[in-house]
Amino acid sequence: MDQPRSRTLNRASEKIKEPEDYRVILLNDHYTTMEFVVEILIVIFHKEIEEANRIMLDIHHKGKGIVGTYSWDIAETKAEQVRAAAKANDFPLRCIVEPV
């Protein structure tokens, strides 16, 4: 009987690890329009127009831009939404997810 209790105590004393955060990053290309990128930022990432324009210009000038930081499942879902929208609109826009 003592053994199950000690197992419970050992489990209770283990530290619970916080979930890791992941960055969603859009990569620049020479074909996707700036307007489409801004639309993606507003619709998928819920950015205000001013912030969407700032991020779009970062992507354009620096080659890539961090769109947001999320838990793994949300980051992957948003990246897949970007890929699907880009494909549906015949744009080669690339979106990657990487750990913070």
C-alpha positions as CSV (number, residue, x, y, z in Angstrom):
1,M,0.0,0.0,0.0
2,D,2.9,2.4,0.6
3,Q,4.2,2.0,-2.9
4,P,1.2,3.5,-4.7
5,R,1.2,6.5,-2.4
6,S,4.9,7.1,-3.0
7,R,4.4,6.9,-6.8
8,T,1.6,9.5,-6.4
9,L,3.9,11.8,-4.4
10,N,6.7,11.4,-6.9
11,R,4.4,12.4,-9.8
12,A,3.0,15.3,-7.8
13,S,6.5,16.7,-7.2
14,E,7.5,16.6,-10.9
15,K,7.7,20.0,-12.4
16,I,5.1,20.7,-15.1
17,K,6.8,22.1,-18.1
18,E,5.2,25.1,-19.8
19,P,4.4,24.6,-23.5
20,E,7.0,26.0,-25.8
21,D,6.2,29.0,-28.0
22,Y,6.6,29.1,-31.8
23,R,7.1,32.0,-34.2
24,V,5.1,32.2,-37.4
25,I,7.2,33.8,-40.1
26,L,6.3,34.9,-43.6
27,L,9.0,34.8,-46.3
28,N,9.3,37.3,-49.1
29,D,9.1,36.4,-52.7
30,H,8.9,38.3,-56.0
31,Y,5.4,37.3,-57.0
32,T,3.0,37.6,-54.0
33,T,1.5,41.0,-53.9
34,M,1.9,43.3,-50.9
35,E,-1.9,43.6,-50.8
36,F,-2.3,39.9,-50.5
37,V,0.2,39.7,-47.6
38,V,-1.7,42.6,-45.8
39,E,-5.0,40.7,-46.3
40,I,-3.5,37.5,-44.9
41,L,-2.2,39.4,-41.9
42,I,-5.6,41.0,-41.2
43,V,-7.8,37.9,-41.9
44,I,-5.7,35.1,-40.5
45,F,-3.7,36.9,-37.9
46,H,-6.2,39.5,-36.9
47,K,-3.8,42.4,-37.2
48,E,-4.9,46.0,-37.5
49,I,-4.2,47.7,-40.9
50,E,-1.3,49.7,-39.6
51,E,0.4,46.7,-38.0
52,A,-0.3,44.6,-41.1
53,N,1.4,47.2,-43.3
54,R,4.4,47.5,-41.0
55,I,4.9,43.7,-40.9
56,M,4.4,43.5,-44.7
57,L,7.1,46.1,-45.2
58,D,9.4,44.2,-42.9
59,I,8.9,41.1,-45.0
60,H,9.5,43.1,-48.2
61,H,12.7,44.8,-47.0
62,K,14.2,42.2,-44.8
63,G,13.2,39.0,-46.6
64,K,11.1,37.7,-43.8
65,G,8.9,38.9,-40.9
66,I,7.7,37.5,-37.7
67,V,3.9,37.6,-37.7
68,G,3.3,36.3,-34.2
69,T,4.2,33.9,-31.5
70,Y,1.8,31.1,-30.6
71,S,1.6,27.6,-29.1
72,W,2.6,24.8,-31.5
73,D,-1.0,23.9,-32.5
74,I,-2.1,27.4,-33.2
75,A,1.1,28.3,-35.0
76,E,0.8,25.3,-37.3
77,T,-2.9,25.9,-37.9
78,K,-2.3,29.5,-38.9
79,A,0.6,28.5,-41.1
80,E,-1.6,25.9,-42.9
81,Q,-4.3,28.6,-43.4
82,V,-1.7,30.9,-45.0
83,R,-0.4,28.1,-47.3
84,A,-4.0,27.2,-48.3
85,A,-4.9,30.8,-49.1
86,A,-1.7,31.4,-51.0
87,K,-2.3,28.2,-53.1
88,A,-5.9,29.1,-53.7
89,N,-4.8,32.5,-55.0
90,D,-1.9,31.2,-57.1
91,F,0.8,32.9,-54.9
92,P,4.0,31.2,-53.8
93,L,3.9,32.8,-50.4
94,R,5.9,30.7,-47.9
95,C,5.1,30.5,-44.2
96,I,7.3,28.7,-41.7
97,V,7.0,27.9,-38.0
98,E,10.1,27.8,-35.7
99,P,10.6,27.6,-32.0
100,V,11.3,30.8,-30.0
